[in-house]
């Protein structure tokens, strides 16, 4: 009996001495700790920086030329006897290409910004679910603690009865229950470690060691509209990807229009005469059927893919909402039935079994079975409550948490 008493005392001391971690505090800790947010924010900063240079002219080029350098005779390798020039060249992509590049960069920034908002939403959702998991796992410990106290009382009474000449049935039944509770506590210890590790993933191991406590969030289940789904950051990112695909298509189509370039040069002949040169050159987009048209076809297919992916994501959100609501309705009915009907019957059954044992008309096995049934029912009620809270949180972040 002593190990269980010590464990209960340790839990009580930890709960009283450690600072309680509320859900709001956990969300603040996740905002400052989660590496996912740092990664997504860095991506947003990077794509925004690229918008500053998108659509710019290529860097100019400078050229130094030595022409007609003698390789034979008395003037061999004398640069002064050659034509020397220095020139500056600038390429000018057509306006359609430059505009499309700016649109692609802007769409990439918008998509990255939406992905950062999605990462924020995901961290909030995951932190909330992890906090709820640890909260309800701690609640299981209280149920088992109450069962341990009852078991210890039974052990004391059965030993006293055995010392007074009673049978060993009651003592054996109490010892059997002790072993069953030991198994339950081992399972609970594993659940606590897993729940704490999950919370540490989002808020850090130091804060995850704290006892979670505080008011539970209250979420109202309201019908969701299509407009609520459209506000999901994930769908905003999909819209930006569509914009990027359209700009990519425009860039490929702009490839059918020629780019041009300008070169200005100063020349000096071997006679010391200075000259100027101006050259304008154009690309010739010939053979578009084998060059530009395949790229346009690929860009068109990518645009269709991006549009289909957004439609699929939107349909997935609607499906998820319907499934969560169906699960929530089922859990609500089961929880109400368990609290209003099943648990009172089980409590009455346990009281009758104990009364029968005290009056020597019942058996210790009946008391043991009644307690086990009560413990299982209480844990099931807590499990249903936990699952319902999880579903309500998922619905909230699906429809209004963003």
For each residue, the residues with C-beta under 8 A, 3 or more apart:
1: 4 5 151 152 155 178
2: 5 6
3: 6 7 182
4: 1 7 8 148 151 152 178 181 182 185
5: 1 2 8 9 148 152
6: 2 3 9 10
7: 3 4 10 11 185
8: 4 5 11 12 145 148 149
9: 5 6 12 13
10: 6 7 13 14
11: 7 8 14 15 141 145
12: 8 9 15 16
13: 9 10 16 17
14: 10 11 17 18 211
15: 11 12 18 20 211 213
16: 12 13
17: 13 14
18: 14 15 209 210 211
19: 210 211
20: 15 210 211 212 213 214
21: 25 26 29 131 207 210 211 212 213 214
22: 25 26 212 213 214 215
23: 26 27 128 131 212 214 215 216 217
24: 27 28 214
25: 21 22 28 29 207 214
26: 21 22 23 29 30 127 128 130 131 199 202 203 207 212
27: 23 24 30 31 124 127 128
28: 24 25 31 32
29: 21 25 26 32 33 203 204 207
30: 26 27 33 34 123 124 127 202 203
31: 27 28 34 37 120 123
32: 28 29
33: 29 30 202 203 204 207
34: 30 31 37 38 123 127 202 203
35: 38 39
36: 39 40 119 122 123
37: 31 34 40 41 116 119 120 123
38: 34 35 41 42
39: 35 36 42 43 119
40: 36 37 43 44 112 115 116 118 119 120
41: 37 38 44 45 116
42: 38 39 45 46
43: 39 40 46 47 112 115 116
44: 40 41 47 48 109 112 113 115 116
45: 41 42 48 49
46: 42 43 49 50 112
47: 43 44 50 51 105 108 109 111 112 113
48: 44 45 51 52 109 112 113
49: 45 46 52
50: 46 47 53 54 105 108 109
51: 47 48 54 102 105 106 109
52: 48 49
53: 50 56
54: 50 51 101 102 104 105 106
55: 98 99 101 102 105
56: 53 98
57: 90 91 92 93 98
58: 90 91 93
59:
60: 88 89 90
61: 88 89 90
62: 86 87 88 89
63: 85 86 87 88 89 263 265
64: 85 86
65: 83 84 85 86 87 265
66: 69 79 82 83 84
67: 82 83 84 85
68: 82 83 270
69: 66 77 79 81 82
70: 73 75 76 77 78 81 82
71: 76 77
72: 76
73: 70 76
74:
75: 70 78 81
76: 70 71 72 73
77: 69 70 71
78: 70 75 81 82
79: 66 69 82 84
80: 270
81: 69 70 75 78 270
82: 66 67 68 69 70 78 79 270
83: 65 66 67 68 267 268 269 270
84: 65 66 67 79 267 268
85: 63 64 65 67 265 266 267 268 277
86: 62 63 64 65 265 266
87: 62 63 65 263 264 265 266 277
88: 60 61 62 63 263 264 265
89: 60 61 62 63 261 262 263 264
90: 57 58 60 61 261 262 263
91: 57 58 259 260 261
92: 57 259 260 261 262
93: 57 58 97 98 259
94: 97 98 254 257 258 259 260
95: 98 99
96: 99 100 250 251 253 254 257
97: 93 94 100 101 251 254 255 257 259
98: 55 56 57 93 94 95 101 102
99: 55 95 96 102 103 250 254
100: 96 97 103 104 247 248 250 251 254
101: 54 55 97 98 104 105 247 251
102: 51 54 55 98 99 105 106
103: 99 100 106 107 243 244 246 247 250
104: 54 100 101 107 108 244 247 248 251
105: 47 50 51 54 55 101 102 108 109
106: 51 54 102 103 109 110 243
107: 103 104 110 111 240 241 243 244 247
108: 47 50 104 105 111 112 240 244
109: 44 47 48 50 51 105 106 112 113
110: 106 107 113 114 236 240 243
111: 47 107 108 114 115 237 240 241 244
112: 40 43 44 46 47 48 108 109 115 116
113: 44 47 48 109 110 116 117
114: 110 111 117 118 233 234 236 237 239 240
115: 40 43 44 111 112 118 119 233 237
116: 37 40 41 43 44 112 113 119 120
117: 113 114 120 121 233 236 402
118: 40 114 115 121 122 232 233 234 237
119: 36 37 39 40 115 116 122 123
120: 31 37 40 116 117 123 124 233
121: 117 118 124 125 233 397 401 402
122: 36 118 119 125 126
123: 30 31 34 36 37 119 120 126 127 202
124: 27 30 120 121 127 128 397 401
125: 121 122 128 129 393 394 397 401
126: 122 123 129 130 201 202
127: 26 27 30 34 123 124 130 131 199 202 203
128: 23 26 27 124 125 131 132 217 393 397
129: 125 126 132 133 390 393 394
130: 26 126 127 133 134 195 198 199 201 202
131: 21 23 26 127 128 134 135 199 212
132: 128 129 135 136 216 386 389 390 393
133: 129 130 136 137 195 198 199 386 390
134: 130 131 137 138 192 195 196 198 199 212
135: 131 132 138 139 212 213 216
136: 132 133 139 140 382 383 385 386 389
137: 133 134 140 141 188 191 192 195
138: 134 135 141 142 192 211 212
139: 135 136 142 143 382
140: 136 137 143 144 188 191 379 382
141: 11 137 138 144 145 188 192
142: 138 139 145 146
143: 139 140 146 147 375 378 379 382
144: 140 141 147 148 181 184 185 188 375
145: 8 11 141 142 148 149
146: 142 143 149 150
147: 143 144 150 151 181 184 371 375
148: 4 5 8 144 145 151 152 181
149: 8 145 146 152 153
150: 146 147 153 154 371
151: 1 4 147 148 154 155 174 177 178 181 371
152: 1 4 5 148 149 155 156
153: 149 150 156 157
154: 150 151 157 158 170 173 174 177 367
155: 1 151 152 158 159 171 174 175 178
156: 152 153 159 160
157: 153 154 160 161 170
158: 154 155 161 162 166 170 171 173 174 364
159: 155 156 162 163 171
160: 156 157 163 164
161: 157 158 164 166 167 170 171
162: 158 159 165 166 167 168 170 171
163: 159 160
164: 160 161
165: 162
166: 158 161 162 170
167: 161 162 170
168: 162 171 172
169: 172 173 363 364 365
170: 154 157 158 161 162 166 167 173 174 357 364
171: 155 158 159 161 162 168 174 175
172: 168 169 175 176 364
173: 154 158 169 170 176 177 364 365 367 368
174: 151 154 155 158 170 171 177 178 364 368
175: 155 171 172 178 179
176: 172 173 179 180 368
177: 151 154 173 174 180 181 368 371 372
178: 1 4 151 155 174 175 181 182
179: 175 176 182 183
180: 176 177 183 184 372
181: 4 144 147 148 151 177 178 184 185
182: 3 4 178 179 185 186
183: 179 180 186 187
184: 144 147 180 181 187 188 375
185: 4 7 144 181 182 188 189
186: 182 183 189 190
187: 183 184 190 191
188: 137 140 141 144 184 185 191 192
189: 185 186 192 193
190: 186 187 193 194
191: 137 140 187 188 194 195
192: 134 137 138 141 188 189 195 196
193: 189 190 196 197
194: 190 191 197 198
195: 130 133 134 137 191 192 198 199
196: 134 192 193 199 200 208 209
197: 193 194 200 201 208
198: 130 133 134 194 195 201 202
199: 26 127 130 131 133 134 195 196 202 203 208 212
200: 196 197 203 204 205 207 208
201: 126 130 197 198
202: 26 30 33 34 123 126 127 130 198 199
203: 26 29 30 33 34 127 199 200 207 208
204: 29 33 200 207 208
205: 200 208 209
206: 209
207: 21 25 26 29 33 200 203 204 210
208: 196 197 199 200 203 204 205
209: 18 196 205 206
210: 18 19 20 21 207
211: 14 15 18 19 20 21 138
212: 20 21 22 23 26 131 134 135 138 199
213: 15 20 21 22 135
214: 20 21 22 23 24 25
215: 22 23
216: 23 132 135 389
217: 23 128 393
218:
219: 392 393 395 396
220:
221: 325 328 392 395
222: 399
223:
224: 228 229 321 395 398 399
225: 228 229
226: 229 230
227: 230 231
228: 224 225 231 399 400
229: 224 225 226 232 235 314 317 318 321 398 399
230: 226 227 235 314
231: 227 228 235 236 402
232: 118 229 235 236 317 398 402
233: 114 115 117 118 120 121 236 237 402
234: 114 118 237 238 313
235: 229 230 231 232 238 239 310 313 314 317
236: 110 114 117 231 232 233 239 240
237: 111 114 115 118 233 234 240 241
238: 234 235 241 242 306 309 310 313
239: 114 235 236 242 243 310
240: 107 108 110 111 114 236 237 243 244
241: 107 111 237 238 244 245 306 309 310
242: 238 239 245 246 303 306 307 310
243: 103 106 107 110 239 240 246 247
244: 103 104 107 108 111 240 241 247 248 306
245: 241 242 248 249 299 302 303 305 306 307
246: 103 242 243 249 250 303
247: 100 101 103 104 107 243 244 250 251
248: 100 104 244 245 251 252 299 302 303
249: 245 246 252 253 296 299 300 302 303
250: 96 99 100 103 246 247 253 254
251: 96 97 100 101 104 247 248 254 255 299
252: 248 249 255 292 295 296 298 299
253: 96 249 250 256 292 296
254: 94 96 97 99 100 250 251 257
255: 97 251 252 285 291 292 295 296
256: 253 285 288 292
257: 94 96 97 254 285
258: 94 282 283 284 285
259: 91 92 93 94 97 282 283
260: 91 92 94 280 281 282 283
261: 89 90 91 92 280 281 282
262: 89 90 92 278 279 280
263: 63 87 88 89 90 277 278 279 280 281
264: 87 88 89 276 277 278
265: 63 65 85 86 87 88 276 277 278 279
266: 85 86 87 274 275 276 277
267: 83 84 85 274 275 276 277
268: 83 84 85 272 273 274 275
269: 83 272 273 275
270: 68 80 81 82 83
271:
272: 268 269
273: 268 269
274: 266 267 268
275: 266 267 268 269
276: 264 265 266 267
277: 85 87 263 264 265 266 267
278: 262 263 264 265
279: 262 263 265
280: 260 261 262 263
281: 260 261 263
282: 258 259 260 261
283: 258 259 260
284: 258
285: 255 256 257 258 288 291 292
286:
287: 290 291
288: 256 285 291 292 293
289: 293
290: 287 293 294
291: 255 285 287 288 294 295
292: 252 253 255 256 285 288 295 296
293: 288 289 290 296 297
294: 290 291 297 298
295: 252 255 291 292 298 299
296: 249 252 253 255 292 293 299 300
297: 293 294 300 301
298: 252 294 295 301 302
299: 245 248 249 251 252 295 296 302 303
300: 249 296 297 303 304
301: 297 298 304 305
302: 245 248 249 298 299 305 306
303: 242 245 246 248 249 299 300 306 307
304: 300 301 307 308
305: 245 301 302 308 309
306: 238 241 242 244 245 302 303 309 310
307: 242 245 303 304 310 311
308: 304 305 311 312
309: 238 241 305 306 312 313
310: 235 238 239 241 242 306 307 313 314
311: 307 308 314 315
312: 308 309 315 316
313: 234 235 238 309 310 316 317
314: 229 230 235 310 311 317 318
315: 311 312 318 319
316: 312 313 319 320
317: 229 232 235 313 314 320 321 398
318: 229 314 315 321 322
319: 315 316 322 323
320: 316 317 323 324 394 398
321: 224 229 317 318 324 325 395 398 399
322: 318 319 325 326
323: 319 320 326 327
324: 320 321 327 328 391 394 395 398
325: 221 321 322 328 329 395
326: 322 323 329 330
327: 323 324 330 331 387 391
328: 221 324 325 331 332 388 391 392 395
329: 325 326 332 333
330: 326 327 333 334
331: 327 328 334 335 384 387 388 391
332: 328 329 335 336 388
333: 329 330 336 337
334: 330 331 337 338 384
335: 331 332 338 339 381 384 385 388
336: 332 333 339 340
337: 333 334 340 341 342
338: 334 335 341 342 343 377 380 381 384
339: 335 336 342 343 381
340: 336 337 343 344
341: 337 338 344 345
342: 337 338 339 345 346 377
343: 338 339 340 346 347 377 378 381
344: 340 341 347 348
345: 341 342 348 349
346: 342 343 349 350 370 373 374 377
347: 343 344 350 351 374
348: 344 345 351 352
349: 345 346 352 353 370 373 374
350: 346 347 353 354 367 370 371 373 374
351: 347 348 354 355
352: 348 349 355 356 362 370
353: 349 350 356 357 362 366 367 369 370
354: 350 351 357 358 362 367 370
355: 351 352 358 359 362
356: 352 353 359 361 362 363 366
357: 170 353 354 360 361 362 363 364 366 367
358: 354 355
359: 355 356 362
360: 357
361: 356 357
362: 352 353 354 355 356 357 359 366 367
363: 169 356 357 366 367
364: 158 169 170 172 173 174 357 367 368
365: 169 173 368 369
366: 353 356 357 362 363 369 370
367: 154 173 350 353 354 357 362 363 364 370 371
368: 173 174 176 177 364 365 371 372
369: 353 365 366 372 373
370: 346 349 350 352 353 354 366 367 373 374
371: 147 150 151 177 350 367 368 374 375
372: 177 180 368 369 375 376
373: 346 349 350 369 370 376 377
374: 346 347 349 350 370 371 377 378
375: 143 144 147 184 371 372 378 379
376: 372 373 379 380
377: 338 342 343 346 373 374 380 381
378: 143 343 374 375 381 382
379: 140 143 375 376 382 383
380: 338 376 377 383 384
381: 335 338 339 343 377 378 384 385
382: 136 139 140 143 378 379 385 386
383: 136 379 380 386 387
384: 331 334 335 338 380 381 387 388
385: 136 335 381 382 388 389
386: 132 133 136 382 383 389 390
387: 327 331 383 384 390 391
388: 328 331 332 335 384 385 391 392
389: 132 136 216 385 386 392 393
390: 129 132 133 386 387 393 394
391: 324 327 328 331 387 388 394 395
392: 219 221 328 388 389 395 396
393: 125 128 129 132 217 219 389 390 396 397
394: 125 129 320 324 390 391 397 398
395: 219 221 224 321 324 325 328 391 392 398 399
396: 219 392 393 399 400 401
397: 121 124 125 128 393 394 400 401 402
398: 224 229 232 317 320 321 324 394 395 401
399: 222 224 228 229 321 395 396
400: 228 396 397
401: 121 124 125 396 397 398
402: 117 121 231 232 233 397
